[in-house]
Amino acid sequence: MKLSTRLMLAMVALVLVTTAVLGFLNYRGIVELLIPRTVARLQTHAQLNALLMDAQLRGTHADATSAQASVALQDLLARRPDVAGPNGVNWRTRIEDRFVAELAAKPSCAILRIIGAEDDGLELVRVDRLGPQGSIRVVPPGELTRRGDRAYFKQGMALPRGEVAISRVELNRHATGLEIPHTPTVRTMAPIDAADGQRLGLLVINTSLSSLFDRVRSSVDAGDTIYVINETGDYLVHPDRAQEFGFDLGRPRRIQDDFPAFAGLLKDQDATPSVIEDAGGRSFGIGIGWVRLADGPLIGVVEMRDYASLGSVQTAVRNSTLAGGAVAMLIAILIAVPLARSLTRPLVRITRSVQAFARGEKFELAPGGGHEIKLLADAFEQMTSESKRRAIAFAEEAEERSRLAGVLQNTIDNMVDPVLVADARGMVILTNPASRAMFGALTGTSVLNTTRAFDRFTPDGKPLAADKAPLLRASLGETIENFEFIVQPIGSGRRSYLIANGRPLLSDNGDVQGAVMVYHDITQKKKAEEALRRSEQMARAIVDTALDAFVQIDALATITEWSPHAELMFGWKRTDAIGRNVFQLLIPPDQLEQRTGEFAQFAATLGRDTSGFRVEIEAVRRDGTPIPIEVAMTALYRDGSFVINAFLRDLTEKIAFEEQLRQSQKMESIGQLTGGIAHDFNNMLTVITGTIDIISDGVADQPHLAAIARLISEAADRGAELTRLLLAFARKQPLRPDETDVNGLVAGLQSLLRPTLGEQIEVETVLADDVWPIYVDRGQLESALVNLAVNARDAMPNGGKLTLETCNIIVDQEFARRLGNVDVGAYVMIAITDSGCGIPEAIRGKVFDPFFTTKEIGKGTGLGLSMVYGFIKQSGGHITLYSEEGAGTTFRLYLPRAAAEAERDAPAASEQGAIGGTETILVVEDDAMVRSYVNAQLKSLGYTPISVGNATAALSICDSDTRFDLLFTDVVMPGPFNGVQLAAEMTRRRPGLKVLFTSGYSENALIHNDRIDSGILLLSKPYRRIDLARMVRQALSAVPDTGSGEHAAAAERIGDGAEAARAIV
């Protein structure tokens, strides 16, 4: 086939193919891109509308969460009956004002209400837009309604603490039915809880969606249709508004009824079809945007366009493409024939010349073909010679460059620092092993991509902007010197600290052809510096927070470090102390020479002895006041010399505590001695007081002798009172518990407290009805309450309020665990609350400690609360403390309920009513004078006494056939048995034996837990004849003990302690 023919066909084919391709691409571009883009636009528009609705509801969700966490709102609801503002504004008004402001700022918010947790969901506050002409209205308390039957109330109250729920979209309802006009509404529910977990109420926010739905309707283009549905397919927005909210209006209508394929889309929201058919088979392009409104109800925005409108564009494009192609082909044929013939001949001659050039032959172009052919021949000849010359030069240059590249690559590969080289396009073209180990394989990677592959940070840890990356800056022409930064591969936790140095690679004319960057890894150095810094910080923190002062000196005793505690201890600021001689600064002048010499001896051992140095000395503060301190010094070799670290401890409190301990031990010893003296003194007084009654009867007719007898009797009474005070001082007086009416005690105490506390203190009592009786020493309880009240008064120097409360408490296992060391059971709680300054948190754990006081010296012993604590514990109870600084303090006393009727002391008989008897009484008394006195008195009362001086003689009589009705024994006696052990043994041998004890100082024989043992009759010395007659008669009239029970138990409790009791006496 001739060249001209082929050229003609090629030109026609070229035009034909070009026209076909352009037509086809035009067709595909319009048809296949237009329809998907139209559907994508529908999808995007639907999703945008969905996100706009979600954004508004999320704002409401955030408001609810903020209100839920509001401490002020919780406090108002928790204390709403008592809360009043500065002008008397109560809690409801404060909340209503806040709600009015919220509605004014948020037009879509329709109702704000708080519903109480009790009273069947009674509304506490409601603010809505139902005022005149839709204005904001605060609902009066009388119009508030109960919402306990509403589903949203039940759903909200069931929410866990801290959660917020969003209701489904529905039409708003009034008490009488649906709101007219219909208002699509969403309710946001947020329970409000107190700090202790108590549910205070439920915040409900009604948000109107009318404006949102109107905006959705108006956003659609002409010819498009838009719907809003819920997760079950119910219409919320429809072009025919009669189809909306059918589930609320009793005529349900769902989108799957009109578009059956939509049933599957409701189950799989991730499916994204582009075309859907209605029930009549008509096709629509579709876009769907699903969203959960503020993570609550699921809704979908569906936007559709009739598919037929998209097909018309397809037909028009196809027809125009075919017509254009036919016209182009016809024109191509008409032009191709003459053009091919005119080009054929010159092209053949040119082709032959090119073939000769390719073979390296000399050639000449035949004349013809025009001037252009001649020029082409000359150009071919010049090109031949030039190409040969350049080929030789290129080969030589390539060889040299290859050698230099090898040297450069070898040099870079042997560098320990990472190296990166980028070309003018920003592509990494050269790396070394160190860079590949650190950054991975980056050759052929764009500088921008390396920037995206790593997170970069400044040395202080702040993110480094991508455009600040050193390689990128160098590739843009910037010189980088010692640029320090941190690099971390994305997805990795490994960070490297680098110093970058780099230069741009410039051409001869200054154009940037690339960049070279060298990185020096200083990670290990940074870690070492960080470890050293943390170590120094830890050491500094230890020194700064240590309870002891820290002072660092050199070998010449010059201060080089001075801790904050040293500033507090001695009054010298750090700036004043640094550089001073420590001994001249702290040591009294009269001890300076001695202490300096001791330090010189210690300094002489530096480097040989590592045991350190410890001494107690007296130092002086800056103001000249002395301070006892303990000094502990150790030496540390550093930087070619020794530094000495000294810790100085203030011994003031230690010395004071030791002094308190010595004082306490001294008082305890005095108490023991006092008890012993009281015992012997009571024996003597027993004889005196008993004898003086006989003398008084004998001299009754002699006035001057009767007066003397009265003086002796009065002196004996004063002696008895003195011994009672001595025993009280020694704290040997036992508790005498009795069944006590707590309300009566507190009410009676109120009249005593008012003058004691002063008129500036208001005393209020809150006494519960039917408070149980307790079994307690009434006098000690009164003393404890007065002690607490006086402490409360001291906490309210400017006046205040003291409240005393009582109530019954059942302590279960959980409550007992929270209180700690408390038995489960029934208790009566007494609370003492003041409105004073409160107790600082730092010392609340110490208030019950002995000797702890915050009062000035001389105004408090520090024993008041510890004595109260001890009494409560001895009574089987518990005491707790709750205090807030600036708000006040509450002490709660938990005392166990009385288990049974307390035993009552028999009423004392009058002197004229002294009753005797004819029974036989065994008297055991080691003091001969007292024994003689008792014998005489018993005989005068008609009894038959049998008296012995010790327990051994008494047991001998017990084992004999001698009959006696009562054992009358002293408690503390010499020998193998004391009185209690003797009674236990004799009641074991003679069951039913009645026992009466007597003692002037019983120590722990009859007293346990500071109480007289139950069922024990004790006649305290000294006593008179009438007391002896009464107690003997009471003992003989008592129900007999059928076993050795109580006396044996008492004997067992004292055990080996009897020896201690005898030793004391």
Secondary structure, DSSP 8 states (H G I E B T S, - for coil): --HHHHHHHHHHHHHHHHHHHHHHHHHHHHHHHHHHHHHHHHHHHHHHHHHHHHHHHHHHHHHHHHHHT-HHHHHHHHTTTT-B-TTS-BHHHHHHHHHHHHHHH-TTEEEEEEEESSTTTBEEEEEES-SGGG--EE--GGG--B-TTSHHHHHHHTS-TT--EE---EE-EETTEE-SS--EEEEEEEEEE-TTS-EEEEEEEEEE-HHHHHHHHHTS-TTEEEEEEETT-BEEE-SSGGGTTHHHHT---BHHHH-TTHHHHHH-TT---SEEE-TTS-EEEEEEEEEEGGGSSEEEEEEEEEHHHHHHHHHHHHHHHHHHHHHHHHHHHHHHHHHHHHHHHHHHHHHHHHHHHHHT------S-S-HHHHHHHHHHHHHHHHHHHHHHHHHHHHHHHHHHHHHHHHHHHT-SS-EEEEETTSBEEEE-HHHHHHH---TT-BHHHHHHHEEEE-TTS-B--GGG-HHHHHHTT--EEEEEEEEEETT----EEEEEEEEEEE-TTS-EEEEEEEEEE-HHHHHHHHHHHHHHHHHHHHHHH-SSEEEEEETT-BEEEE-HHHHHHH---HHHHTTSBHHHHHS-HHHHHHHHHHHHHHHHTTTT--S-EEEEEEEE-TTS-EEEEEEEEEEEEETTEEEEEEEEEE-HHHHHHHHHHHHHHHHHHHHHHHHHHHHHHHHHHHHHHHHHHHHHHHTTT-HHHHHHHHHHHHHHHHHHHHHHHHHHHTT---B--EEE-HHHHHHHHHHHHHHHH-TTEEEEEEE-TT---EEE-HHHHHHHHHHHHHHHHHT-TT-EEEEEEEEEEEE-HHHHHHH-S--SEEEEEEEEEE-SS---GGGGGGTTSTT---S-TTS--S-HHHHHHHHHHHTT-EEEEEEETTTEEEEEEEEEB--S----------GGG------EEEEE-S-HHHHHHHHHHHHHTT-EEEEESSHHHHHHHHHSS---SEEEEESS-SSS--HHHHHHHHHHHSTT-EEEEEES--TTSSEETTEE-TT--EEESS--HHHHHHHHHHHHHS---SSSHHHHHHHHHHTTHHHHHHHH-
